[in-house]
């Protein structure tokens, strides 16, 4: 939950298409990992293009609290002096991760490499999120891990890691996988992580780019590395743009007649662009062009234009983990589509910044769209004439940045309305309102 002053966002229904080009904030997933792995490297790394949202700031602040020297070297450029694997040390105070689940879960694996007792804290929302999924495998590696009341924060982690692990995770989770692999860097022998489906592989790619071999098999469901096998080379990286942030603009452009939009320098990892494939299946003319490379990751320009009509799809449970962060905005696209769109196996949404599954249902309900859950499956009954709706009331973001941005696009592409809790957008994309306004949207922020 954002610590910024409460804010409401007035959204006028779009009267014109969205036009223009944007360079999005750096990808959060890459940025978290770049800071953490640079801190564990041998030598000095340079990382540019970090997003200015609160989550990545939390990772930076926590690393500095553990003695990592991070200096600014020009606008948006950081120099990080690595402390080497096992070199992180507890500071004088608990490590406050704010609202960032990625920070606490990945750093738990990183601090498990060496000596000392580390205590992670966070805001009220993060403190309620479950930590046992990372605690259990770390304990099996000989690390002492104690979650707080209810299985959340504060989380106490005491290393060092004593043995490698062959771990089977019941869910596909990039955060759990990364925590295990980071701890595994210091463990004697081969650490193996198995999951029922592939998840984001940014940690694996970045480790390889820094000279540490990582093996993948069974289409990414099994990942392994050998610990104590060398050093991590420093990074020299410009963080590519965040595809999850791109999704909001792409959906908005596909729903507004006459729109033409280019988003430059965006991370094009196929595991992160799965939402693009589903938009194409719905009938949206979106595409990725002009690929380059950054720290083992592909980079591209994403283009979108007006779809002229969308059709419902069924996103199966095996594909859901790769679009988990984009479900709110895909649900907005589904609200405009012909037929009923189904998101299978979406139960993980109940454990995000809010109960995101129920929150999406309530969000769509504010616009008069019928949506419901059956077990872990989400159903959205689309209405192709949704743009002609009369102005709606207030969309409640519930302190959840992705809900706030999805609500903004929903209001923009229907009859307008207000978004309560818009301050939460600062968690991942502080410039979202100004960027959308530059493209032609009429938005006005004010205190609640």
KEPAFI-121932 format. One record per residue (C-alpha): residue number from 1; chain; x negated, y negated, z. Coordinates in Angstrom, 1 decimal, m for minus. Layout:
% residues N
R  num  chaine      px      py      pz
R  NUM       A       X       Y       Z
...
% end
This chain:
% residues 448
R  num  chaine      px      py      pz
R    1       A     0.0     0.0     0.0
R    2       A    m1.4    m3.4    m1.0
R    3       A    m2.5    m5.8     1.7
R    4       A    m1.6    m8.8    m0.5
R    5       A     1.3   m11.1     0.4
R    6       A     4.7    m9.7    m0.5
R    7       A     5.7   m10.7    m4.0
R    8       A     8.7   m10.5    m6.3
R    9       A     8.3   m10.5   m10.1
R   10       A    11.1   m12.0   m12.2
R   11       A    11.2   m10.3   m15.6
R   12       A    13.2   m11.7   m18.5
R   13       A    14.4    m9.3   m21.2
R   14       A    12.1    m9.4   m24.2
R   15       A    13.2   m11.8   m26.9
R   16       A    10.3   m11.2   m29.2
R   17       A     7.8    m8.4   m30.0
R   18       A     4.5    m7.8   m28.2
R   19       A     1.5    m8.8   m30.3
R   20       A    m2.2    m9.0   m29.8
R   21       A    m5.3    m7.3   m28.5
R   22       A    m6.4    m6.5   m25.0
R   23       A    m9.5    m5.2   m23.2
R   24       A    m8.2    m3.4   m20.2
R   25       A    m9.8    m3.1   m16.7
R   26       A   m12.3    m0.4   m16.3
R   27       A   m11.0     3.1   m15.6
R   28       A   m10.6     3.8   m11.9
R   29       A   m11.5     7.5   m12.1
R   30       A   m14.7     6.7   m13.9
R   31       A   m15.5     3.8   m11.7
R   32       A   m15.1     5.7    m8.4
R   33       A   m17.4     8.5    m9.7
R   34       A   m20.0     6.1   m11.1
R   35       A   m20.4     4.4    m7.7
R   36       A   m20.5     7.6    m5.8
R   37       A   m22.9     9.5    m8.1
R   38       A   m25.1     6.4    m8.5
R   39       A   m25.4     6.3    m4.7
R   40       A   m26.5    10.0    m4.8
R   41       A   m29.0     9.5    m7.6
R   42       A   m32.8     9.2    m7.4
R   43       A   m33.5     5.6    m8.5
R   44       A   m31.6     2.5    m9.5
R   45       A   m28.4     2.6   m11.5
R   46       A   m26.6    m0.2   m13.4
R   47       A   m22.8    m0.1   m13.7
R   48       A   m20.9    m2.7   m15.6
R   49       A   m17.2    m3.2   m16.3
R   50       A   m15.8    m2.0   m12.9
R   51       A   m12.1    m2.8   m12.4
R   52       A   m11.4    m5.5    m9.8
R   53       A    m8.5    m3.6    m8.1
R   54       A    m8.5    m2.7    m4.4
R   55       A    m9.1     1.0    m4.8
R   56       A   m12.5     0.8    m6.4
R   57       A   m13.4    m2.0    m4.0
R   58       A   m12.7     0.5    m1.2
R   59       A   m15.2     2.9    m2.6
R   60       A   m17.8     0.2    m2.9
R   61       A   m17.2    m1.1     0.6
R   62       A   m17.4     2.4     2.1
R   63       A   m20.7     3.2     0.3
R   64       A   m22.2     0.0     1.6
R   65       A   m21.0     0.9     5.1
R   66       A   m23.1     4.1     4.8
R   67       A   m26.2     2.1     3.9
R   68       A   m26.1     2.1     0.1
R   69       A   m27.6    m1.0    m1.4
R   70       A   m25.2    m2.5    m4.0
R   71       A   m26.1    m5.8    m5.6
R   72       A   m24.4    m8.0    m8.1
R   73       A   m26.5    m8.6   m11.2
R   74       A   m24.3   m10.9   m13.2
R   75       A   m20.5   m11.0   m13.8
R   76       A   m19.1    m7.6   m13.4
R   77       A   m22.5    m5.9   m13.3
R   78       A   m23.8    m3.9   m10.2
R   79       A   m27.1    m2.5    m9.4
R   80       A   m27.0     0.5    m7.1
R   81       A   m30.0     1.9    m5.3
R   82       A   m29.6     5.7    m4.9
R   83       A   m30.1     7.3    m1.5
R   84       A   m30.5    10.8    m3.2
R   85       A   m28.4    13.9    m2.6
R   86       A   m27.7    14.3     1.2
R   87       A   m28.9    10.8     1.9
R   88       A   m25.6     9.2     3.0
R   89       A   m25.6     8.3     6.7
R   90       A   m22.7     7.2     9.0
R   91       A   m22.4     3.5     9.7
R   92       A   m21.4     1.9    13.0
R   93       A   m17.7     1.8    12.2
R   94       A   m15.1     4.1    10.7
R   95       A   m15.0     4.1     6.9
R   96       A   m11.9     2.3     5.7
R   97       A   m10.7     3.6     2.4
R   98       A    m7.6     1.3     2.2
R   99       A    m5.0     2.9    m0.1
R  100       A    m7.5     4.9    m2.1
R  101       A    m7.0     8.7    m2.0
R  102       A    m9.7     9.2    m4.5
R  103       A   m12.2     7.3    m2.3
R  104       A   m11.6     9.5     0.8
R  105       A   m11.4    12.8    m1.0
R  106       A   m14.4    12.4    m3.2
R  107       A   m16.5    10.8    m0.4
R  108       A   m15.6    13.7     2.0
R  109       A   m17.5    16.0    m0.4
R  110       A   m20.4    13.6    m0.8
R  111       A   m21.0    13.1     2.9
R  112       A   m20.7    16.8     3.5
R  113       A   m24.1    17.1     1.8
R  114       A   m26.1    15.8     4.7
R  115       A   m26.4    15.2     8.5
R  116       A   m24.0    13.2    10.6
R  117       A   m20.4    12.7    11.5
R  118       A   m18.3    10.4     9.2
R  119       A   m14.8     9.2    10.1
R  120       A   m12.5     8.0     7.2
R  121       A    m9.5     5.8     7.9
R  122       A    m7.0     4.0     5.6
R  123       A    m3.8     2.1     5.5
R  124       A    m0.5     3.4     6.7
R  125       A     0.4     4.9     3.3
R  126       A    m3.0     6.7     2.8
R  127       A    m3.0     7.9     6.4
R  128       A     0.1    10.0     5.7
R  129       A    m1.3    11.7     2.6
R  130       A    m2.4    15.4     3.0
R  131       A    m6.1    16.1     3.5
R  132       A    m6.0    19.9     4.2
R  133       A    m6.6    20.7     0.5
R  134       A   m10.1    19.3     0.8
R  135       A   m10.6    20.3     4.4
R  136       A   m10.1    24.0     3.8
R  137       A   m12.8    24.6     1.1
R  138       A   m15.3    22.3     2.9
R  139       A   m14.9    24.3     6.1
R  140       A   m15.5    27.4     4.1
R  141       A   m18.8    25.8     3.1
R  142       A   m19.8    25.4     6.7
R  143       A   m18.7    21.8     7.1
R  144       A   m16.8    20.7    10.2
R  145       A   m13.6    18.9     9.0
R  146       A   m10.9    17.6    11.2
R  147       A    m7.8    15.8     9.7
R  148       A    m5.8    13.5    11.9
R  149       A    m2.3    14.0    13.2
R  150       A     0.0    15.5    10.6
R  151       A    m2.9    16.6     8.5
R  152       A    m3.8    13.1     7.3
R  153       A    m6.2    10.3     8.4
R  154       A    m8.3     9.7    10.3
R  155       A   m10.5    12.4     8.7
R  156       A   m13.7    13.5    10.5
R  157       A   m16.4    15.2     8.4
R  158       A   m19.6    16.6     9.8
R  159       A   m22.3    18.2     7.6
R  160       A   m24.4    19.6     6.4
R  161       A   m23.0    22.0     3.9
R  162       A   m24.4    25.5     4.7
R  163       A   m23.3    27.8     1.9
R  164       A   m22.0    27.8    m1.7
R  165       A   m18.3    28.7    m2.3
R  166       A   m16.1    30.6    m4.7
R  167       A   m12.8    28.7    m4.2
R  168       A    m9.4    29.3    m5.7
R  169       A    m7.3    26.2    m5.4
R  170       A    m3.5    26.8    m5.5
R  171       A    m3.0    23.6    m7.6
R  172       A    m4.9    21.8   m10.3
R  173       A    m6.5    18.9    m8.5
R  174       A    m9.4    16.8    m9.9
R  175       A    m9.9    15.3    m6.4
R  176       A   m10.2    18.6    m4.6
R  177       A   m12.4    20.0    m7.4
R  178       A   m14.7    16.9    m7.2
R  179       A   m15.0    17.2    m3.4
R  180       A   m16.1    20.8    m3.7
R  181       A   m18.5    20.1    m6.6
R  182       A   m20.1    17.2    m4.8
R  183       A   m20.6    19.2    m1.6
R  184       A   m21.9    22.0    m3.8
R  185       A   m24.8    19.9    m5.1
R  186       A   m26.5    20.4    m1.7
R  187       A   m25.3    24.0    m1.1
R  188       A   m27.7    27.0    m1.7
R  189       A   m26.4    29.1    m4.6
R  190       A   m23.6    28.7    m7.1
R  191       A   m20.3    26.9    m6.2
R  192       A   m17.3    27.9    m8.2
R  193       A   m13.9    26.1    m8.3
R  194       A   m10.9    27.9    m9.8
R  195       A    m7.5    26.5   m10.5
R  196       A    m4.3    27.5   m12.3
R  197       A    m4.7    24.7   m14.9
R  198       A    m7.4    22.3   m16.0
R  199       A    m7.5    18.9   m14.4
R  200       A    m9.5    15.7   m15.1
R  201       A   m13.2    16.6   m15.8
R  202       A   m14.8    13.2   m15.3
R  203       A   m17.1    14.5   m12.4
R  204       A   m18.3    17.3   m14.6
R  205       A   m19.1    15.1   m17.5
R  206       A   m20.9    12.5   m15.5
R  207       A   m22.9    15.1   m13.6
R  208       A   m24.1    16.4   m17.0
R  209       A   m25.0    12.9   m18.2
R  210       A   m27.1    12.6   m15.1
R  211       A   m29.0    15.8   m15.8
R  212       A   m27.1    18.3   m13.6
R  213       A   m25.8    21.4   m15.5
R  214       A   m22.1    22.2   m14.9
R  215       A   m20.5    25.2   m16.5
R  216       A   m16.8    25.4   m17.5
R  217       A   m14.8    28.4   m18.7
R  218       A   m11.2    29.6   m19.2
R  219       A   m10.3    26.2   m20.9
R  220       A   m11.5    24.2   m17.9
R  221       A    m9.7    26.2   m15.2
R  222       A   m13.0    27.5   m13.8
R  223       A   m15.9    25.1   m13.1
R  224       A   m19.3    25.9   m11.4
R  225       A   m22.7    24.5   m10.6
R  226       A   m25.8    25.6    m8.8
R  227       A   m26.8    23.6    m5.8
R  228       A   m30.2    22.3    m4.7
R  229       A   m31.2    22.5    m8.4
R  230       A   m32.9    19.1    m8.9
R  231       A   m32.1    15.4    m8.8
R  232       A   m29.4    13.2   m10.3
R  233       A   m30.9    10.7   m12.8
R  234       A   m29.7     7.1   m12.5
R  235       A   m26.7     5.8   m14.5
R  236       A   m26.7     3.0   m17.1
R  237       A   m23.0     2.7   m17.8
R  238       A   m20.3     0.3   m19.0
R  239       A   m17.0     1.7   m17.6
R  240       A   m14.5     2.1   m20.4
R  241       A   m10.9     0.8   m20.1
R  242       A    m8.3     2.7   m18.0
R  243       A    m5.9     4.8   m20.2
R  244       A    m3.4     5.0   m17.4
R  245       A    m3.2     1.2   m17.5
R  246       A    m2.9     1.3   m21.2
R  247       A     0.2     3.5   m21.0
R  248       A     2.4     0.7   m19.7
R  249       A     1.5    m1.6   m22.7
R  250       A     1.8     1.2   m25.2
R  251       A     5.3     2.2   m24.1
R  252       A     6.4    m1.4   m24.0
R  253       A     5.2    m2.0   m27.6
R  254       A     6.8     1.2   m28.8
R  255       A    10.2     0.1   m27.4
R  256       A    10.3    m3.5   m28.7
R  257       A    11.0    m4.1   m32.4
R  258       A     8.2    m5.7   m34.4
R  259       A     5.5    m5.0   m31.8
R  260       A     1.9    m4.4   m32.9
R  261       A    m0.8    m3.8   m30.2
R  262       A    m4.5    m2.9   m30.0
R  263       A    m6.2    m1.9   m26.8
R  264       A   m10.0    m1.9   m27.2
R  265       A   m12.7     0.1   m25.5
R  266       A   m10.4     2.6   m23.7
R  267       A   m11.5     5.9   m22.2
R  268       A   m10.4     8.6   m24.7
R  269       A   m11.1    11.8   m22.7
R  270       A    m8.4    14.1   m24.1
R  271       A    m7.4    15.2   m20.6
R  272       A    m6.6    11.5   m19.9
R  273       A    m4.8    10.9   m23.2
R  274       A    m2.3    13.7   m22.9
R  275       A     0.4    11.1   m22.3
R  276       A    m0.4     9.8   m25.8
R  277       A     0.4    13.3   m27.3
R  278       A     3.8    13.3   m25.5
R  279       A     4.6     9.8   m26.7
R  280       A     3.8    10.9   m30.3
R  281       A     6.1    14.0   m29.8
R  282       A     8.8    11.6   m28.7
R  283       A     8.4     9.6   m31.9
R  284       A     6.2     6.7   m30.8
R  285       A     3.6     5.6   m33.4
R  286       A     0.6     5.5   m31.1
R  287       A    m2.9     6.6   m31.9
R  288       A    m6.6     6.5   m30.9
R  289       A    m9.3     5.2   m33.4
R  290       A   m13.0     4.3   m33.5
R  291       A   m14.5     6.6   m30.9
R  292       A   m17.9     5.9   m29.3
R  293       A   m19.4     7.3   m26.1
R  294       A   m20.2     6.3   m22.5
R  295       A   m21.8     8.6   m19.9
R  296       A   m20.5    11.7   m21.8
R  297       A   m17.0    10.2   m22.2
R  298       A   m15.4     9.3   m25.5
R  299       A   m14.2     5.7   m26.0
R  300       A   m11.6     4.5   m28.5
R  301       A    m9.2     1.7   m29.6
R  302       A    m5.6     2.6   m28.9
R  303       A    m2.9     1.2   m31.2
R  304       A     0.8     1.1   m30.8
R  305       A     3.8    m0.3   m32.7
R  306       A     7.6    m0.2   m32.5
R  307       A     8.9     3.4   m32.6
R  308       A    12.4     2.7   m34.0
R  309       A    13.9     5.4   m31.9
R  310       A    12.6     8.1   m29.5
R  311       A    13.7    11.7   m28.9
R  312       A    13.6    13.7   m25.6
R  313       A    10.9    16.2   m24.9
R  314       A    10.2    18.9   m22.3
R  315       A     6.8    18.5   m20.6
R  316       A     5.9    22.0   m19.3
R  317       A     4.4    22.6   m15.9
R  318       A     1.0    23.5   m17.3
R  319       A     0.8    20.0   m18.9
R  320       A     2.1    18.0   m16.0
R  321       A    m1.2    17.7   m14.1
R  322       A    m2.8    15.8   m17.0
R  323       A     0.0    13.2   m17.1
R  324       A     0.8    13.0   m13.4
R  325       A    m0.2     9.3   m13.1
R  326       A     1.8     8.4   m16.3
R  327       A     5.1    10.1   m15.2
R  328       A     6.7     6.8   m14.1
R  329       A     6.1     5.1   m17.4
R  330       A     6.9     8.2   m19.5
R  331       A    10.2     8.3   m17.6
R  332       A    10.8     4.7   m18.8
R  333       A    10.2     5.9   m22.4
R  334       A    12.5     8.9   m21.7
R  335       A    15.2     6.5   m20.5
R  336       A    15.3     5.0   m24.0
R  337       A    15.2     8.4   m25.8
R  338       A    17.9    10.5   m27.4
R  339       A    18.6    13.5   m25.2
R  340       A    17.4    14.7   m21.8
R  341       A    13.7    14.7   m21.1
R  342       A    12.4    17.3   m18.6
R  343       A     9.2    17.0   m16.5
R  344       A     8.6    20.5   m15.2
R  345       A     6.6    21.1   m12.0
R  346       A     6.5    17.5   m10.9
R  347       A     6.5    18.2    m7.2
R  348       A     3.0    16.8    m6.7
R  349       A     4.6    13.3    m7.2
R  350       A     6.1    13.7    m3.7
R  351       A     2.6    13.3    m2.3
R  352       A     1.5    10.1    m4.0
R  353       A     1.5     6.5    m2.7
R  354       A     5.3     7.0    m2.2
R  355       A     7.6     9.9    m2.8
R  356       A     7.1     9.0    m6.4
R  357       A     9.5    11.7    m7.7
R  358       A    12.5    10.3    m5.8
R  359       A    11.3     6.7    m6.4
R  360       A    11.3     7.3   m10.2
R  361       A    14.9     8.6    m9.9
R  362       A    15.9     5.5    m7.9
R  363       A    14.1     3.2   m10.3
R  364       A    15.9     4.5   m13.3
R  365       A    19.2     4.5   m11.4
R  366       A    18.8     0.7   m11.0
R  367       A    19.0     0.4   m14.8
R  368       A    22.0     2.7   m14.8
R  369       A    20.1     5.7   m16.1
R  370       A    21.1     9.2   m14.8
R  371       A    18.1    11.1   m13.5
R  372       A    17.8    13.8   m10.9
R  373       A    15.5    16.5    m9.6
R  374       A    16.1    20.2    m9.4
R  375       A    13.4    21.7    m7.2
R  376       A    10.2    20.3    m8.6
R  377       A    11.7    19.5   m12.1
R  378       A    12.6    15.9   m13.1
R  379       A    15.5    15.4   m15.6
R  380       A    16.0    12.0   m17.3
R  381       A    19.1    11.5   m19.4
R  382       A    18.2     9.0   m22.1
R  383       A    20.3     6.3   m23.6
R  384       A    19.1     5.0   m27.0
R  385       A    21.2     1.8   m26.6
R  386       A    19.5     0.9   m23.3
R  387       A    18.0    m2.4   m24.7
R  388       A    21.5    m3.9   m24.9
R  389       A    22.2    m3.5   m21.2
R  390       A    23.2    m6.5   m19.1
R  391       A    20.7    m7.9   m16.6
R  392       A    20.0    m5.5   m13.7
R  393       A    19.3    m6.2   m10.1
R  394       A    16.2    m5.6    m8.1
R  395       A    13.7    m2.7    m8.7
R  396       A    12.0    m1.5    m5.5
R  397       A     8.3    m0.7    m6.1
R  398       A     7.9     0.8    m2.5
R  399       A     4.3    m0.4    m2.3
R  400       A     3.4     1.8    m5.3
R  401       A     1.4     0.1    m8.1
R  402       A     2.5     2.5   m10.9
R  403       A     6.2     2.1    m9.9
R  404       A     5.8    m1.6    m9.9
R  405       A     4.3    m1.7   m13.4
R  406       A     6.9     0.9   m14.7
R  407       A     9.7    m1.2   m13.3
R  408       A     8.3    m4.3   m15.1
R  409       A     8.3    m2.5   m18.4
R  410       A    11.8    m1.1   m17.8
R  411       A    13.2    m4.5   m17.0
R  412       A    11.4    m6.1   m20.0
R  413       A    12.9    m3.5   m22.4
R  414       A    16.4    m3.7   m21.0
R  415       A    18.3    m6.6   m19.4
R  416       A    15.6    m8.0   m17.2
R  417       A    15.6    m8.1   m13.4
R  418       A    13.3    m8.5   m10.5
R  419       A    10.6    m6.2    m9.2
R  420       A    10.2    m6.2    m5.4
R  421       A     6.8    m5.2    m4.1
R  422       A     4.9    m6.5    m7.2
R  423       A     1.9    m7.2    m5.0
R  424       A     1.0    m3.5    m5.1
R  425       A     0.0    m3.9    m8.8
R  426       A    m3.3    m5.4    m7.5
R  427       A    m4.3    m1.9    m6.3
R  428       A    m5.2    m0.9    m9.9
R  429       A    m4.5    m3.7   m12.3
R  430       A    m4.5    m7.2   m10.9
R  431       A    m4.3    m8.8   m14.4
R  432       A    m1.3    m6.8   m15.5
R  433       A     1.2    m9.6   m15.3
R  434       A    m1.1   m12.1   m17.0
R  435       A    m2.1    m9.6   m19.7
R  436       A     1.6    m8.7   m20.5
R  437       A     2.4   m12.4   m20.6
R  438       A    m0.4   m13.0   m23.1
R  439       A     1.2   m10.5   m25.4
R  440       A     4.5   m12.4   m25.3
R  441       A     6.4   m11.2   m22.2
R  442       A     8.2   m13.7   m19.9
R  443       A     7.3   m13.0   m16.3
R  444       A     7.3   m15.2   m13.2
R  445       A     5.8   m14.1    m9.8
R  446       A     7.0   m15.7    m6.6
R  447       A     6.9   m14.9    m2.8
R  448       A     9.6   m12.7    m1.4
% end
